[in-house]
């Protein structure tokens, strides 16, 4: 009698384990496929792009452990799912660098200067991070406190971090070893909203290129609403995401109209506050641009998250996008001590 009960219990447990493992595998595979394929998906799909990766890795590990009690087929399926999460879901990149061209290093950095101003040595740490990577061109966002004339400015009139050519306006700073011309803070308006970005022409190494730096709306308010209020916060998240998408579409339209026919290569760099698979970034890539890290980076390239409670970076939301005329020999992220964002550095190749 006890043997029969034990046998039925074992079979019931095996069915339960298969059900749990099957649900985990199915959910992770479908979610990953939707994240990669869907352009503008439902609100929860866009929200899932900002979820810290342990939320995907831990269930996959659980499925792998549970499948050790099942047949080999279940074990293989669980291992494949974990591999999928560690690569596709988490955005693993393997470099395919370009070759040929004149090298130029560009760095984009959300410096959170207002935070640096509150801490002793904050601007020194920013300067050290810039000096460590020695870019030819530096673009910064959230640099309000770092502008010449600010009470907390580290940038006196003249060079910034030793760069002879500087354009600083609003939250943006462009600093370059090469001459800048026609720099301007441009505004795009739609339905009562407005986006400001900076455009400069850089005279670099015998040629010219259009340089744009921009900072899209932060997802923080929408994410906090969704985290604290659950489904009731979904509307706030949708509005937050829609604003970012509208900004991207407006910028794409402005660039397509304003730079068309000028014949110069384009670099767009900044804090875009969206992962590459998001429709926010896809809208810009549709201009014919490509992401420098996806082209020649290695690993995950996460640029944000280390200053949050979790203590590690898990989002790649700072980007350098380049037009086809520009090669990319390498791309990597810097350190996370000086700012809440890690800088992104790209070794570009200028071609005649």
Secondary structure, 3 states (H helix, E strand, C coil): CHHHHHHHHHHHHHHHHHHHHHHHHHHHHHHHHHHHHCCCCCHHHHHHCCCCCHHHHHHHHHHHHHHCCCCHHHHHHHHHHHHHHHHHHCCCECCCCCCCCEEEEEEEEECCHHHHCCCCCHHHHHHHHHHHHCCCEEEEECCHHHCCCCCCCCCCCCCECCECEEEEECCEEEEECCEEEEEEEEEEEECCEEEEEEEEEEEECCEEEEEEEEECCCCHHHHHHHHHHHHHHHHHHHHHHHHHHHHHHHHHHHHHHHCCCCCCEEEEEEECCCCCCCHHHHHHHCCCCEEHHHHHCCECCCCECCCCCCCCCCECCEEEEECCCCEEEEEEECCCCCCCECCEEEEEEECC
